[in-house]
Amino acid sequence: MPGVLLTKETRFKGNPQLALKAARDRGAYLRRDFLDSPEWDRLAKLRGIRLPQWHVPAKPGGLRKYLKLFGIPVTEYLEQQNEKNLAEFQKLNPDWPLRAFVGMLLENWARDSGIWAEDIESEVE
């Protein structure tokens, strides 16, 4: 079809497996070597949420979704991090997946809710 641009999404429209592979390939540049990853998995289970897949970049829409899930106003987050907007996080951390951002939110939640303190006390006993 002349004049029609075929993107990966339109080429794979009828094949979900190929579409998923194309999405993962787009996220291949994202880091996966976070030492806290097993702790994020444990905390996500405690919180009752699913972590985003590793190939999903930390774009403003995803950041906003998880800030809302944790009950953190965007303006409060931006002020705390001294950032102008959510896109700045991605600019400062271009190789970070959304999963790592959510992991940091989980760590803050665990600290603020005393979950880590409870873990430490049970290890001492």
C-alpha positions, -999 to +999 in steps of 0.1 A: +000+000+000+018+031-012+019+060+013+011+039+043+037+038+070+037+004+088+049+007+124+058-023+145+024-020+162+004-022+130+025-050+116+020-072+147-016-062+152-028-098+145+000-115+165+001-106+202+033-126+208+052-106+181+038-074+194+050-082+230+084-091+216+086-058+198+076-040+230+103-058+249+129-050+223+121-013+226+128-016+263+161-036+259+182-005+268+166-004+303+187-015+333+178-047+351+207-049+375+191-034+406+203-051+438+170-042+456+149-061+430+141-091+453+131-067+480+108-049+456+091-082+447+086-090+484+072-055+492+049-055+462+034-088+474+029-073+509+013-042+494-008-063+470+003-047+438+019-060+406+052-045+396+055-033+360+075-055+336+112-047+332+108-035+296+084-006+305+102+027+306+096+053+334+074+077+314+053+104+330+020+086+326+033+055+344+049+076+372+016+095+376-004+062+378+018+047+406+020+080+425-018+080+426-018+043+436+004+052+466-016+083+474+012+107+467+001+140+450+023+147+420+029+183+432+042+169+466+065+144+448+079+171+425+085+194+454+102+167+474+124+157+445+131+193+433+118+185+398+098+207+375+077+179+360+075+141+358+094+140+325+124+152+344+127+119+362+131+101+328+156+127+316+177+122+347+173+084+347+170+074+310+179+038+315+155+032+345+124+011+340+091+020+356+097-010+379+126+007+396+106+038+402+078+018+418+105-001+438+116+032+453+080+040+461+077+006+478+108+012+498+095+046+511+062+030+519+079+002+539+100+027+558+071+050+565+047+022+575+072+005+598+074-027+578+112-027+577+114-019+614+091-050+621+114-071+599+145-060+618+129-067+652+118-102+641+154-110+629+168-099+663+145-121+683 
